[in-house]
C-alpha cells in the first residue's frame, strides 16, 4: 500500500493564479482531511470529508474549495491564490476500524509570490 | 472550543536520558488522543493512539499515558537516541462522527537529543 500520497510536492504560484492539490489514499478510508501548517500557528483544518460526495468546512476554509468525487481522492483547489496561502498543506485519512487514527501524506509546499 | 497545549515548546537532552513530553487539553470529552512525530520538511508519522477508555499505550521505547479527567497526556521515550530528534505533536478528537472526527493539534515540542 502506498498509504496517503499528495501531488505535487512543491509549487510556486503567482498571486491570482489557480491550482489543485491532489490527495489519494489506497486504504479505503471513509474520512479525508486537508490541513495547513504554518510557523507559530500549528496545524489547522481547512476542509474535510466524511464520505464520497460529501465535504464540509473546517477551521480555515476561506479561499479554498474541495471535492471528493471518488472515495480514494480528495482535491483541494485554490481559485485565486494569495500570499497568505503560502504554507505546507497536508492531507490525511482515517476510518472507523482504525479507531479514526489519522494517517498523513508527505505534504505539499506551496509558495505564492 | 477544545484547546491543546504542549509545554515545553523545545527540549534538549543528552543521549540516553529519558524524554518526558507533556500535552494538556481543555475539554475532557475526547474520543482519542494521538501522538505524532514530524521530522523537518516531512509529514506526520503516527506514533501512538490512545482511546478515551485506555490509561496508557506502549510501543517499543514509547509509552503514552492518558488522564482524561485532568486533561493530560504524557509521552515517555526511554533511553533517547539522536535519531529521536524531531518535533512531537499531540492531537485529540472529540469523536463526533458528523463533524468528521476532527483532530485538534497542540503546537508541538521540538526535541534535540545530543550525542
Interface residues (C-beta under 8 A of the other chain):
Chain A: X31 X33 X42 X43 X45 X48 X49 X50 X56 X58 X90 X92 X94 X99 X100 X101 X102 X103 X104 X105 X106 X107
Chain B: X31 X32 X34 X36 X42 X43 X44 X45 X46 X49 X51 X89 X91 X93 X95 X97 X98 X99 X100 X101 X102 X103 X105 X106 X107 X108
